[in-house]
Amino acid sequence: MIRVCPFCSNVDVNKIKEIVGDENVKTGCIGQCRSFKKEAVGFIDGELVIKENEELFLKEISK
């Protein structure tokens, strides 16, 4: 399960859904917007993942 904020995670939710499927993505506040302004951030299987940019975050999901 991937959890990201559509406003603050700095990743395109539709790109994530293309990779893992709509049923494996949950959107909403993840409580990290103050900590990470420019990084791509979200929860992958309950673990907070912080990457330098969207491309690296999407690669992490693809593993």
PDB file of N, CA, C and O in Angstrom:
ATOM      1  N   MET A   1       0.850  -1.185   0.000  1.00  0.00           N
ATOM      2  CA  MET A   1       0.000   0.000   0.000  1.00  0.00           C
ATOM      3  C   MET A   1       0.891   1.242   0.000  1.00  0.00           C
ATOM      4  O   MET A   1       1.862   1.322   0.752  1.00  0.00           O
ATOM      5  N   ILE A   2       0.554   2.189  -0.836  1.00  0.00           N
ATOM      6  CA  ILE A   2       1.262   3.458  -0.933  1.00  0.00           C
ATOM      7  C   ILE A   2       0.341   4.547  -0.400  1.00  0.00           C
ATOM      8  O   ILE A   2      -0.807   4.660  -0.831  1.00  0.00           O
ATOM      9  N   ARG A   3       0.846   5.352   0.544  1.00  0.00           N
ATOM     10  CA  ARG A   3       0.085   6.493   1.066  1.00  0.00           C
ATOM     11  C   ARG A   3       0.845   7.767   0.758  1.00  0.00           C
ATOM     12  O   ARG A   3       2.001   7.916   1.154  1.00  0.00           O
ATOM     13  N   VAL A   4       0.205   8.684   0.057  1.00  0.00           N
ATOM     14  CA  VAL A   4       0.814   9.966  -0.279  1.00  0.00           C
ATOM     15  C   VAL A   4      -0.213  11.079  -0.148  1.00  0.00           C
ATOM     16  O   VAL A   4      -1.420  10.847  -0.204  1.00  0.00           O
ATOM     17  N   CYS A   5       0.289  12.279   0.025  1.00  0.00           N
ATOM     18  CA  CYS A   5      -0.566  13.463   0.038  1.00  0.00           C
ATOM     19  C   CYS A   5      -0.574  14.048  -1.375  1.00  0.00           C
ATOM     20  O   CYS A   5       0.493  14.304  -1.933  1.00  0.00           O
ATOM     21  N   PRO A   6      -1.743  14.263  -1.960  1.00  0.00           N
ATOM     22  CA  PRO A   6      -1.787  14.811  -3.316  1.00  0.00           C
ATOM     23  C   PRO A   6      -1.269  16.247  -3.403  1.00  0.00           C
ATOM     24  O   PRO A   6      -1.008  16.739  -4.501  1.00  0.00           O
ATOM     25  N   PHE A   7      -1.118  16.919  -2.275  1.00  0.00           N
ATOM     26  CA  PHE A   7      -0.664  18.307  -2.264  1.00  0.00           C
ATOM     27  C   PHE A   7       0.800  18.451  -1.857  1.00  0.00           C
ATOM     28  O   PHE A   7       1.513  19.273  -2.433  1.00  0.00           O
ATOM     29  N   CYS A   8       1.259  17.685  -0.892  1.00  0.00           N
ATOM     30  CA  CYS A   8       2.571  17.917  -0.282  1.00  0.00           C
ATOM     31  C   CYS A   8       3.621  16.845  -0.546  1.00  0.00           C
ATOM     32  O   CYS A   8       4.793  17.054  -0.237  1.00  0.00           O
ATOM     33  N   SER A   9       3.240  15.718  -1.102  1.00  0.00           N
ATOM     34  CA  SER A   9       4.207  14.630  -1.290  1.00  0.00           C
ATOM     35  C   SER A   9       5.164  14.867  -2.458  1.00  0.00           C
ATOM     36  O   SER A   9       6.178  14.180  -2.583  1.00  0.00           O
ATOM     37  N   ASN A  10       4.840  15.835  -3.310  1.00  0.00           N
ATOM     38  CA  ASN A  10       5.676  16.169  -4.467  1.00  0.00           C
ATOM     39  C   ASN A  10       5.824  15.011  -5.451  1.00  0.00           C
ATOM     40  O   ASN A  10       6.873  14.847  -6.074  1.00  0.00           O
ATOM     41  N   VAL A  11       4.773  14.213  -5.584  1.00  0.00           N
ATOM     42  CA  VAL A  11       4.732  13.138  -6.578  1.00  0.00           C
ATOM     43  C   VAL A  11       3.372  13.165  -7.273  1.00  0.00           C
ATOM     44  O   VAL A  11       2.370  13.576  -6.690  1.00  0.00           O
ATOM     45  N   ASP A  12       3.358  12.725  -8.514  1.00  0.00           N
ATOM     46  CA  ASP A  12       2.123  12.656  -9.290  1.00  0.00           C
ATOM     47  C   ASP A  12       1.384  11.375  -8.906  1.00  0.00           C
ATOM     48  O   ASP A  12       1.853  10.275  -9.200  1.00  0.00           O
ATOM     49  N   VAL A  13       0.252  11.512  -8.261  1.00  0.00           N
ATOM     50  CA  VAL A  13      -0.521  10.365  -7.785  1.00  0.00           C
ATOM     51  C   VAL A  13      -0.913   9.456  -8.947  1.00  0.00           C
ATOM     52  O   VAL A  13      -0.932   8.235  -8.788  1.00  0.00           O
ATOM     53  N   ASN A  14      -1.223  10.020 -10.099  1.00  0.00           N
ATOM     54  CA  ASN A  14      -1.610   9.206 -11.254  1.00  0.00           C
ATOM     55  C   ASN A  14      -0.465   8.315 -11.731  1.00  0.00           C
ATOM     56  O   ASN A  14      -0.696   7.187 -12.167  1.00  0.00           O
ATOM     57  N   LYS A  15       0.763   8.813 -11.651  1.00  0.00           N
ATOM     58  CA  LYS A  15       1.921   7.993 -12.031  1.00  0.00           C
ATOM     59  C   LYS A  15       2.077   6.819 -11.070  1.00  0.00           C
ATOM     60  O   LYS A  15       2.401   5.708 -11.491  1.00  0.00           O
ATOM     61  N   ILE A  16       1.849   7.060  -9.793  1.00  0.00           N
ATOM     62  CA  ILE A  16       1.928   5.980  -8.805  1.00  0.00           C
ATOM     63  C   ILE A  16       0.859   4.931  -9.098  1.00  0.00           C
ATOM     64  O   ILE A  16       1.129   3.730  -9.060  1.00  0.00           O
ATOM     65  N   LYS A  17      -0.355   5.394  -9.390  1.00  0.00           N
ATOM     66  CA  LYS A  17      -1.456   4.469  -9.688  1.00  0.00           C
ATOM     67  C   LYS A  17      -1.170   3.631 -10.928  1.00  0.00           C
ATOM     68  O   LYS A  17      -1.567   2.467 -10.993  1.00  0.00           O
ATOM     69  N   GLU A  18      -0.487   4.209 -11.912  1.00  0.00           N
ATOM     70  CA  GLU A  18      -0.118   3.459 -13.116  1.00  0.00           C
ATOM     71  C   GLU A  18       0.844   2.324 -12.773  1.00  0.00           C
ATOM     72  O   GLU A  18       0.797   1.259 -13.388  1.00  0.00           O
ATOM     73  N   ILE A  19       1.711   2.554 -11.797  1.00  0.00           N
ATOM     74  CA  ILE A  19       2.725   1.559 -11.432  1.00  0.00           C
ATOM     75  C   ILE A  19       2.141   0.454 -10.560  1.00  0.00           C
ATOM     76  O   ILE A  19       2.365  -0.727 -10.827  1.00  0.00           O
ATOM     77  N   VAL A  20       1.392   0.826  -9.516  1.00  0.00           N
ATOM     78  CA  VAL A  20       0.955  -0.172  -8.527  1.00  0.00           C
ATOM     79  C   VAL A  20      -0.538  -0.491  -8.588  1.00  0.00           C
ATOM     80  O   VAL A  20      -1.000  -1.422  -7.929  1.00  0.00           O
ATOM     81  N   GLY A  21      -1.287   0.267  -9.368  1.00  0.00           N
ATOM     82  CA  GLY A  21      -2.727   0.040  -9.451  1.00  0.00           C
ATOM     83  C   GLY A  21      -3.480   0.924  -8.475  1.00  0.00           C
ATOM     84  O   GLY A  21      -3.016   1.200  -7.369  1.00  0.00           O
ATOM     85  N   ASP A  22      -4.638   1.355  -8.905  1.00  0.00           N
ATOM     86  CA  ASP A  22      -5.478   2.277  -8.140  1.00  0.00           C
ATOM     87  C   ASP A  22      -5.818   1.745  -6.749  1.00  0.00           C
ATOM     88  O   ASP A  22      -5.883   2.510  -5.787  1.00  0.00           O
ATOM     89  N   GLU A  23      -6.035   0.434  -6.646  1.00  0.00           N
ATOM     90  CA  GLU A  23      -6.440  -0.172  -5.376  1.00  0.00           C
ATOM     91  C   GLU A  23      -5.324  -0.194  -4.333  1.00  0.00           C
ATOM     92  O   GLU A  23      -5.582  -0.456  -3.158  1.00  0.00           O
ATOM     93  N   ASN A  24      -4.089   0.079  -4.751  1.00  0.00           N
ATOM     94  CA  ASN A  24      -2.946   0.047  -3.834  1.00  0.00           C
ATOM     95  C   ASN A  24      -2.456   1.430  -3.431  1.00  0.00           C
ATOM     96  O   ASN A  24      -1.382   1.563  -2.843  1.00  0.00           O
ATOM     97  N   VAL A  25      -3.244   2.468  -3.746  1.00  0.00           N
ATOM     98  CA  VAL A  25      -2.852   3.846  -3.443  1.00  0.00           C
ATOM     99  C   VAL A  25      -3.918   4.503  -2.579  1.00  0.00           C
ATOM    100  O   VAL A  25      -5.106   4.472  -2.898  1.00  0.00           O
ATOM    101  N   LYS A  26      -3.473   5.094  -1.488  1.00  0.00           N
ATOM    102  CA  LYS A  26      -4.370   5.856  -0.620  1.00  0.00           C
ATOM    103  C   LYS A  26      -3.834   7.282  -0.551  1.00  0.00           C
ATOM    104  O   LYS A  26      -2.644   7.492  -0.314  1.00  0.00           O
ATOM    105  N   THR A  27      -4.714   8.260  -0.758  1.00  0.00           N
ATOM    106  CA  THR A  27      -4.286   9.652  -0.709  1.00  0.00           C
ATOM    107  C   THR A  27      -4.908  10.356   0.482  1.00  0.00           C
ATOM    108  O   THR A  27      -5.997  10.006   0.939  1.00  0.00           O
ATOM    109  N   GLY A  28      -4.200  11.344   0.968  1.00  0.00           N
ATOM    110  CA  GLY A  28      -4.649  12.135   2.101  1.00  0.00           C
ATOM    111  C   GLY A  28      -3.446  12.672   2.845  1.00  0.00           C
ATOM    112  O   GLY A  28      -2.305  12.401   2.469  1.00  0.00           O
ATOM    113  N   CYS A  29      -3.689  13.420   3.882  1.00  0.00           N
ATOM    114  CA  CYS A  29      -2.604  13.994   4.669  1.00  0.00           C
ATOM    115  C   CYS A  29      -1.768  12.878   5.295  1.00  0.00           C
ATOM    116  O   CYS A  29      -2.304  11.941   5.885  1.00  0.00           O
ATOM    117  N   ILE A  30      -0.439  12.995   5.156  1.00  0.00           N
ATOM    118  CA  ILE A  30       0.458  12.029   5.787  1.00  0.00           C
ATOM    119  C   ILE A  30       1.286  12.674   6.896  1.00  0.00           C
ATOM    120  O   ILE A  30       2.150  12.027   7.487  1.00  0.00           O
ATOM    121  N   GLY A  31       1.019  13.959   7.178  1.00  0.00           N
ATOM    122  CA  GLY A  31       1.654  14.644   8.300  1.00  0.00           C
ATOM    123  C   GLY A  31       3.128  14.945   8.130  1.00  0.00           C
ATOM    124  O   GLY A  31       3.849  15.039   9.123  1.00  0.00           O
ATOM    125  N   GLN A  32       3.600  15.101   6.899  1.00  0.00           N
ATOM    126  CA  GLN A  32       5.023  15.331   6.665  1.00  0.00           C
ATOM    127  C   GLN A  32       5.328  16.631   5.920  1.00  0.00           C
ATOM    128  O   GLN A  32       6.488  16.883   5.592  1.00  0.00           O
ATOM    129  N   CYS A  33       4.330  17.456   5.645  1.00  0.00           N
ATOM    130  CA  CYS A  33       4.546  18.628   4.790  1.00  0.00           C
ATOM    131  C   CYS A  33       5.500  19.655   5.401  1.00  0.00           C
ATOM    132  O   CYS A  33       6.205  20.344   4.665  1.00  0.00           O
ATOM    133  N   ARG A  34       5.537  19.769   6.694  1.00  0.00           N
ATOM    134  CA  ARG A  34       6.433  20.745   7.312  1.00  0.00           C
ATOM    135  C   ARG A  34       7.879  20.279   7.311  1.00  0.00           C
ATOM    136  O   ARG A  34       8.797  21.098   7.310  1.00  0.00           O
ATOM    137  N   SER A  35       8.083  18.980   7.310  1.00  0.00           N
ATOM    138  CA  SER A  35       9.434  18.425   7.379  1.00  0.00           C
ATOM    139  C   SER A  35      10.124  18.372   6.022  1.00  0.00           C
ATOM    140  O   SER A  35      11.343  18.526   5.940  1.00  0.00           O
ATOM    141  N   PHE A  36       9.360  18.157   4.966  1.00  0.00           N
ATOM    142  CA  PHE A  36       9.947  17.935   3.645  1.00  0.00           C
ATOM    143  C   PHE A  36       9.255  18.811   2.614  1.00  0.00           C
ATOM    144  O   PHE A  36       8.150  18.501   2.168  1.00  0.00           O
ATOM    145  N   LYS A  37       9.905  19.904   2.238  1.00  0.00           N
ATOM    146  CA  LYS A  37       9.299  20.861   1.306  1.00  0.00           C
ATOM    147  C   LYS A  37       9.562  20.501  -0.158  1.00  0.00           C
ATOM    148  O   LYS A  37       8.693  20.693  -1.008  1.00  0.00           O
ATOM    149  N   LYS A  38      10.764  19.977  -0.456  1.00  0.00           N
ATOM    150  CA  LYS A  38      11.143  19.741  -1.847  1.00  0.00           C
ATOM    151  C   LYS A  38      11.277  18.268  -2.191  1.00  0.00           C
ATOM    152  O   LYS A  38      11.227  17.906  -3.367  1.00  0.00           O
ATOM    153  N   GLU A  39      11.446  17.418  -1.202  1.00  0.00           N
ATOM    154  CA  GLU A  39      11.634  15.995  -1.445  1.00  0.00           C
ATOM    155  C   GLU A  39      10.313  15.315  -1.793  1.00  0.00           C
ATOM    156  O   GLU A  39       9.232  15.802  -1.462  1.00  0.00           O
ATOM    157  N   ALA A  40      10.433  14.182  -2.465  1.00  0.00           N
ATOM    158  CA  ALA A  40       9.274  13.325  -2.727  1.00  0.00           C
ATOM    159  C   ALA A  40       9.132  12.407  -1.523  1.00  0.00           C
ATOM    160  O   ALA A  40      10.075  11.704  -1.159  1.00  0.00           O
ATOM    161  N   VAL A  41       7.959  12.411  -0.904  1.00  0.00           N
ATOM    162  CA  VAL A  41       7.785  11.688   0.355  1.00  0.00           C
ATOM    163  C   VAL A  41       6.438  10.977   0.388  1.00  0.00           C
ATOM    164  O   VAL A  41       5.436  11.474  -0.127  1.00  0.00           O
ATOM    165  N   GLY A  42       6.443   9.811   1.001  1.00  0.00           N
ATOM    166  CA  GLY A  42       5.217   9.041   1.155  1.00  0.00           C
ATOM    167  C   GLY A  42       5.495   7.782   1.946  1.00  0.00           C
ATOM    168  O   GLY A  42       6.642   7.488   2.284  1.00  0.00           O
ATOM    169  N   PHE A  43       4.445   7.043   2.238  1.00  0.00           N
ATOM    170  CA  PHE A  43       4.583   5.786   2.971  1.00  0.00           C
ATOM    171  C   PHE A  43       4.441   4.625   1.993  1.00  0.00           C
ATOM    172  O   PHE A  43       3.468   4.542   1.243  1.00  0.00           O
ATOM    173  N   ILE A  44       5.419   3.738   2.016  1.00  0.00           N
ATOM    174  CA  ILE A  44       5.379   2.519   1.217  1.00  0.00           C
ATOM    175  C   ILE A  44       5.313   1.360   2.197  1.00  0.00           C
ATOM    176  O   ILE A  44       6.253   1.128   2.957  1.00  0.00           O
ATOM    177  N   ASP A  45       4.208   0.637   2.180  1.00  0.00           N
ATOM    178  CA  ASP A  45       3.986  -0.474   3.114  1.00  0.00           C
ATOM    179  C   ASP A  45       4.219  -0.056   4.566  1.00  0.00           C
ATOM    180  O   ASP A  45       4.828  -0.790   5.344  1.00  0.00           O
ATOM    181  N   GLY A  46       3.723   1.143   4.920  1.00  0.00           N
ATOM    182  CA  GLY A  46       3.797   1.625   6.288  1.00  0.00           C
ATOM    183  C   GLY A  46       5.110   2.267   6.682  1.00  0.00           C
ATOM    184  O   GLY A  46       5.240   2.757   7.804  1.00  0.00           O
ATOM    185  N   GLU A  47       6.088   2.279   5.788  1.00  0.00           N
ATOM    186  CA  GLU A  47       7.397   2.856   6.085  1.00  0.00           C
ATOM    187  C   GLU A  47       7.552   4.188   5.356  1.00  0.00           C
ATOM    188  O   GLU A  47       7.313   4.273   4.151  1.00  0.00           O
ATOM    189  N   LEU A  48       7.957   5.232   6.092  1.00  0.00           N
ATOM    190  CA  LEU A  48       8.167   6.546   5.491  1.00  0.00           C
ATOM    191  C   LEU A  48       9.363   6.485   4.551  1.00  0.00           C
ATOM    192  O   LEU A  48      10.455   6.075   4.945  1.00  0.00           O
ATOM    193  N   VAL A  49       9.147   6.896   3.306  1.00  0.00           N
ATOM    194  CA  VAL A  49      10.209   6.904   2.301  1.00  0.00           C
ATOM    195  C   VAL A  49      10.386   8.332   1.814  1.00  0.00           C
ATOM    196  O   VAL A  49       9.424   8.986   1.412  1.00  0.00           O
ATOM    197  N   ILE A  50      11.630   8.811   1.855  1.00  0.00           N
ATOM    198  CA  ILE A  50      11.962  10.161   1.419  1.00  0.00           C
ATOM    199  C   ILE A  50      13.003  10.045   0.319  1.00  0.00           C
ATOM    200  O   ILE A  50      14.067   9.459   0.516  1.00  0.00           O
ATOM    201  N   LYS A  51      12.692  10.601  -0.829  1.00  0.00           N
ATOM    202  CA  LYS A  51      13.623  10.578  -1.955  1.00  0.00           C
ATOM    203  C   LYS A  51      13.855  12.003  -2.425  1.00  0.00           C
ATOM    204  O   LYS A  51      13.036  12.890  -2.184  1.00  0.00           O
ATOM    205  N   GLU A  52      14.974  12.214  -3.095  1.00  0.00           N
ATOM    206  CA  GLU A  52      15.367  13.541  -3.542  1.00  0.00           C
ATOM    207  C   GLU A  52      14.378  14.144  -4.535  1.00  0.00           C
ATOM    208  O   GLU A  52      14.178  15.359  -4.558  1.00  0.00           O
ATOM    209  N   ASN A  53      13.756  13.290  -5.361  1.00  0.00           N
ATOM    210  CA  ASN A  53      12.816  13.792  -6.363  1.00  0.00           C
ATOM    211  C   ASN A  53      11.787  12.715  -6.716  1.00  0.00           C
ATOM    212  O   ASN A  53      11.872  11.575  -6.259  1.00  0.00           O
ATOM    213  N   GLU A  54      10.826  13.102  -7.533  1.00  0.00           N
ATOM    214  CA  GLU A  54       9.743  12.192  -7.916  1.00  0.00           C
ATOM    215  C   GLU A  54      10.267  10.964  -8.647  1.00  0.00           C
ATOM    216  O   GLU A  54       9.802   9.852  -8.400  1.00  0.00           O
ATOM    217  N   GLU A  55      11.225  11.153  -9.538  1.00  0.00           N
ATOM    218  CA  GLU A  55      11.766  10.032 -10.318  1.00  0.00           C
ATOM    219  C   GLU A  55      12.322   8.935  -9.405  1.00  0.00           C
ATOM    220  O   GLU A  55      12.062   7.753  -9.626  1.00  0.00           O
ATOM    221  N   LEU A  56      13.081   9.322  -8.388  1.00  0.00           N
ATOM    222  CA  LEU A  56      13.651   8.338  -7.464  1.00  0.00           C
ATOM    223  C   LEU A  56      12.569   7.668  -6.624  1.00  0.00           C
ATOM    224  O   LEU A  56      12.667   6.480  -6.319  1.00  0.00           O
ATOM    225  N   PHE A  57      11.547   8.417  -6.252  1.00  0.00           N
ATOM    226  CA  PHE A  57      10.439   7.841  -5.486  1.00  0.00           C
ATOM    227  C   PHE A  57       9.705   6.791  -6.321  1.00  0.00           C
ATOM    228  O   PHE A  57       9.375   5.716  -5.821  1.00  0.00           O
ATOM    229  N   LEU A  58       9.452   7.104  -7.582  1.00  0.00           N
ATOM    230  CA  LEU A  58       8.765   6.160  -8.460  1.00  0.00           C
ATOM    231  C   LEU A  58       9.610   4.910  -8.696  1.00  0.00           C
ATOM    232  O   LEU A  58       9.069   3.810  -8.808  1.00  0.00           O
ATOM    233  N   LYS A  59      10.927   5.069  -8.773  1.00  0.00           N
ATOM    234  CA  LYS A  59      11.814   3.903  -8.912  1.00  0.00           C
ATOM    235  C   LYS A  59      11.722   3.016  -7.681  1.00  0.00           C
ATOM    236  O   LYS A  59      11.740   1.790  -7.793  1.00  0.00           O
ATOM    237  N   GLU A  60      11.624   3.629  -6.510  1.00  0.00           N
ATOM    238  CA  GLU A  60      11.508   2.866  -5.264  1.00  0.00           C
ATOM    239  C   GLU A  60      10.219   2.047  -5.256  1.00  0.00           C
ATOM    240  O   GLU A  60      10.209   0.907  -4.792  1.00  0.00           O
ATOM    241  N   ILE A  61       9.155   2.614  -5.760  1.00  0.00           N
ATOM    242  CA  ILE A  61       7.875   1.907  -5.828  1.00  0.00           C
ATOM    243  C   ILE A  61       7.965   0.735  -6.806  1.00  0.00           C
ATOM    244  O   ILE A  61       7.366  -0.317  -6.579  1.00  0.00           O
ATOM    245  N   SER A  62       8.704   0.919  -7.876  1.00  0.00           N
ATOM    246  CA  SER A  62       8.797  -0.095  -8.926  1.00  0.00           C
ATOM    247  C   SER A  62       9.593  -1.326  -8.510  1.00  0.00           C
ATOM    248  O   SER A  62       9.522  -2.356  -9.182  1.00  0.00           O
ATOM    249  N   LYS A  63      10.342  -1.243  -7.426  1.00  0.00           N
ATOM    250  CA  LYS A  63      11.193  -2.372  -6.996  1.00  0.00           C
ATOM    251  C   LYS A  63      10.380  -3.597  -6.689  1.00  0.00           C
ATOM    252  O   LYS A  63      10.936  -4.630  -6.317  1.00  0.00           O
TER     253      LYS A  63
END
